[in-house]
Amino acid sequence: MTTSLDAPPVATALPRPVPKPSGDRRRRVALRVLALVVLYGLWELAARTTNNPTFIPSSGAVWHQLVVTSSIHDGVRGYSGHLLVEHLAVSLRRILIGSAIGVAGGLVLGLLMGTVTWLRVVTEPVVTFVRALPPLAYFSLFIIWFGIDETPKLWLLSIAALPPVAVATAAAVQGAPTGLVEAARALGATRWQVTRDVTLPHALPEIFTGVRLAVGVAYSSVVAAETINGVPGIGGMVRDAQRYSQTDVVVLGLFAIGLSGLLIDALLRTAENRLIPWRGRA
């Protein structure tokens, strides 16, 4: 006679993650398309109602400037002698270099702030003070110190991108699980090994959030960075068009900055999902 104790164990299957239905994805896409259509309709309505291209240009006027600034028209090359893609490429290069310097400095500073108590006490008010300053507030100093070439622009973008990464990294490092840190130390791990194997993996999700914020701050500061001697550059193009009340060129430049910013943020999110697959999991 077989009892319940003699019965073979029954394997319990682990629950599989339920994939999101494709209907939800299609619904999100439809909502985004609908939002774009509504915004476009409001834009056209405002342009026709005001009937003042200097105040609100029509979408046709912006499209015309896209064609003009992207080609050689009547012997004129783009805008101020440079094509739109060239303006955008110069600005993206400045943003890339400035963001890279700011992110690297913010990572090092945030790691030190999160692990060295006295250093956090000294540097935290300074980082908060710099983060509260608008970029134009210290851009004038950089021009006095470094002139009007590339150096002050890169300094501006670097300083603007550093505080978000430093604050996010310091907060994430401080929030590392105490139990895991103490367990690693009990097993003989050195301070560097604890930081590398326990603290940093736990902090990476918040660090990536800080990096995305830093790149966004650098994008928002590019127009300020290219206020002086910013052509070629998309921010310099916008500032130059503003002086001559070319609102359609200004709107075109804003679209170029915004769409390229969306693309860069999407790339960062993709990298985050691939490099930090444990984000959001218990």
C-alpha positions, -999 to +999 in steps of 0.1 A: +000+000+000+014+034-010+010+062+014+013+099+008+048+098+021+058+073-005+044+093-034+069+108-058+074+145-053+055+167-078+077+192-096+063+227-092+068+249-122+080+284-116+055+310-128+064+325-161+062+362-167+031+371-185+039+390-216+021+423-221-007+419-247-001+434-280-033+453-277-018+475-249+011+483-272-012+492-301-033+513-277-002+533-265+009+539-301-026+550-311-028+574-281+006+589-290-004+593-327-037+609-315-018+633-293+004+644-321-026+649-344-043+670-317-011+691-312-007+696-349-043+707-352-039+732-323-008+745-339-025+751-373-055+766-356-033+791-336-013+800-367-044+807-388-062+826-359-033+849-352-023+852-389+011+865-378+040+844-390+064+863-367+044+853-337+033+817-347+045+804-380+025+777-398+038+742-402+042+749-440+066+778-432+086+755-408+087+728-435+099+753-461+128+763-438+136+727-433+140+723-470+159+756-474+183+750-445+190+714-456+201+723-492+218+749-513+192+773-523+198+802-548+235+798-542+231+800-504+242+770-484+217+762-457+216+788-429+247+810-423+267+789-447+260+756-430+234+729-436+209+720-408+225+686-403+259+704-399+245+727-373+230+698-354+261+677-357+283+704-341+258+708-313+256+671-307+294+669-306+295+696-280+267+679-260+285+645-262+318+658-250+303+680-223+280+653-211+308+627-210+330+650-189+302+659-166+290+623-162+326+610-155+332+638-129+298+632-114+303+595-110+337+600-093+324+628-071+292+609-062+310+577-054+333+597-030+304+616-015+286+583-009+315+565+008+335+593+026+314+610+052+335+641+057+338+647+020+300+645+016+296+671+043+320+694+026+309+690-011+272+685-008+264+722-003+287+731-032+270+706-056+235+718-045+246+754-050+259+748-085+228+727-094+206+757-085+224+781-107+211+787-143+237+781-170+239+817-181+248+827-146+283+813-148+287+812-186+299+848-185+327+838-162+338+811-185+339+836-214+361+859-193+384+830-183+386+810-216+375+833-244+348+827-270+359+795-286+349+759-278+364+758-243+337+779-224+309+760-242+323+726-231+329+739-196+293+751-194+278+718-206+302+698-183+293+718-152+256+716-160+257+678-164+278+670-133+254+677-104+226+653-114+250+624-117+268+633-085+236+636-065+221+604-079+253+584-074+258+596-038+222+588-029+224+554-045+257+545-028+244+556+005+213+534+000+232+502-005+218+473+016+236+473+049+232+436+053+249+428+020+277+452+027+283+437+062+281+401+048+307+409+021+330+424+047+325+394+070+337+372+041+369+392+039+361+415+010+381+447+009+365+481+007+371+483-031+356+448-036+325+458-015+321+489-036+327+471-069+306+439-062+279+452-039+275+489-039+278+497-076+255+470-089+228+482-064+234+518-074+235+514-112+198+519-118+198+553-100+231+562-116+216+556-150+186+578-141+211+605-131+229+601-165+197+606-184+189+637-164+224+650-170+221+646-207+188+663-206+203+693-187+231+694-213+205+696-241+186+723-224+219+743-219+231+740-255+213+772-266+229+791-237+263+775-245+260+787-281+249+822-273+284+835-281+301+824-313+277+795-316+275+792-354+278+765-366+255+750-340+218+744-337+216+767-306+236+794-324+213+791-353+183+796-331+198+826-314+208+841-347+173+836-361+158+851-330+178+883-336+162+887-371+127+875-359+128+844-381+104+825-359+101+796-384+138+790-382+136+792-344+108+766-343+127+744-367+158+745-344+137+736-314+123+706-333+158+695-342+170+697-306+139+680-292+137+652-317+174+644-314+170+646-276+142+620-278+164+597-299+194+600-275+171+593-245+157+563-263+192+550-269+201+555-232+169+537-221+178+508-244+213+506-230+199+508-195+175+478-201+204+458-216+231+466-190+208+466-159+183+438-165+176+435-128+162+470-125+127+469-110+131+433-097+130+423-061 
